[in-house]
Structure formats: C-alpha cells, structure tokens
Amino acid sequence: MAPVVRKKAETKTLPPKYLLLILTLLCMGMMLYTFTQDSAGHFMQDVAGFVVVPFQEGITKVGTALVKNAEKRKTIEDLLAENDRLQAEIDALNRENAQLMQDHYELSSLRSLYELDSTYADYDKVGARIIAADSGNRYSTFTINKGRDDGISENMNVIAGSGLVGIVSECGKNWSRVTTIISDGSNVSATVLHSRDHLIVSGDMELIRQGMIRYSQLSDRDREVKVGDKVVTSDISDRYLPGILIGYISSIDTDSNQLTMSGQLQPVVDFEHLTDVLIITQTRKELEGWKE
C-alpha cells in the first residue's frame, strides 16, 4: 500500500489588485476626512470670527471706555482738588494783599499826620480816627473816637492832609462831632497868604462834588491875587487858629459891585477819603488868653 502523502496547506494571500483598491479607498477616505475636517474647522472659525470676535471687541471697547472714564474722573477729581487748593492760596494772598494795602494806607495817613504835626509844631495836638460820618452828606459832619476824657472840647480846630478840616462842634465822654468847612452854612474868615487880603470861605456841599469850595468878599484893590495863591485862616477869625492852610485860589470873578471878588477855592484836604485827623487842643480863645 502506498504511503499517504499529505499536501501542505496553501496560504491565502490578498491579491495585489484588491490591496491596491483598498489602499486607494483608504487614501481617498483619509483625504475626504481631512477635507471634511478642514472645512468644518474653517466653518467654525468663520462662525467664531462672526460672533465671538465682535463680542470680544465690544467687551474690549467697553473695558477701555470704563478705564478711560475712570481715568478721566480721577483727572477731574485731581483738577478740582488742585483748583480748591489754588483758590485757597488765592484767597489767602488776597487777604494778605488787603491787609498790606490797609497797612499801606494807614502808614500813609499816619505819615501825612506826622508831617502835618511838624508843620504846626507850635500847637498841641491829639490824633483821632473817624468812626462815623453823616449819612446824608458824607463828611459834612463826622464823629471821631476821642472826647472829653482825652482833653477834647468844643471849638477845637481839626486838621488833616495838608490843612484845615473843620471844628469840634459837639463833645461827649469818649467821642466828638466835627463840622467841616465844606458843610452848608460853614464860614471861615481867611486870608490870601502873600497879599494879606481878607476873604470868607463858605461851605457848599454841591460844589465840593467838583472838588471845590466857595469864597467871597475878597477885597483886592491892587489886583495882586492870582490863581494858585494860598489861602489860610485869618488872624481876625473868632474860632479858627491863624495860619492854617485851607486851599488854593482856583478862579477869580469880579462881583457886580466892582469892589469885591469871589470864586472857587481848591481845598487841600481830601474830604472824601478822610480816616484820621488831628485835633489842636488849643482853642482860639485860649490862644488869645495866652497872648495876653
């Protein structure tokens, strides 16, 4: 019996054409997948660019605006604080300047009084400050802060600036009332200094608004009196001490009688800005008694 010979099992292999087909399909699938994935990615990116990016830009703009607004508010607050600080400094400087100006005016007034005191050194004087003025006619009459307790009495002459202001008309314990030479009804016997011609200086509240007072009854037969001549209180005055400067001749008019002259006089005292005065503590009667 012949021996049985077994055939070796045949190995099954994939034909090359099928393998090529499979690989081709696999490549195509991968390409399709890749294409599909890229398209989806681009689509999502487009969606994100259309929706997310503007949203982010809006958030960024709002955030930037809030930051700028906060910075602006901070800047405004800083400017307001700086403005308040500068305003406080300006107010302090204004107060200091006002005080310096006040000190300057007071110093000028005191210097003027000192010079006036030296001019009339023969008379004893007391300084005083004006504390009230006539509300109707300013400085027609005024009140000073010195009275009987300070040795002041009625009919004492009052001077300031460069000359005569008026006379003490009323006196209290610690105050006195002064009637000025510019008040209506006031008359001062005066003399033109260089010619010794007599005249009467009269108050005129309307004329003083022009910076002038009136004079009359000037007897100048030799026509020696000229504009600019000094006028002082007369030796024959019954209330005013002699030789106190009143003002300067401003105009000269011949009266209708052709014998006397009248006109206007520019006073040497600035009645509108009086603050301090000197009171001569000798009256005319006391001076006459002293002469005797």
Secondary structure, 3 states (H helix, E strand, C coil): CCCCCCCCCCCCCCCHHHHHHHHHHHHHHHHHHHHHHHHHHHHHHHHHHHHHHHHHHHHHHHHHHHHHHHHHHHHHHHHHHHHHHHHHHHHHHHHHHHHHHHHHHHHHHHHHHHHHHHHCCCCCEEEEEEEEECCCCECCEEEECCCHHHCCCCCCEEEECCEEEEEEEEECCCCEEEEECCCCCCEEEEEECCCCCEEEEECCCCHHHHCCEEEEEECCCCCCCCCCCEEEECCCCCCCCCCCEEEEECCCEECCCCCCEEEEEEECCCHHHCCEEEEECCCHHHHHHHHC
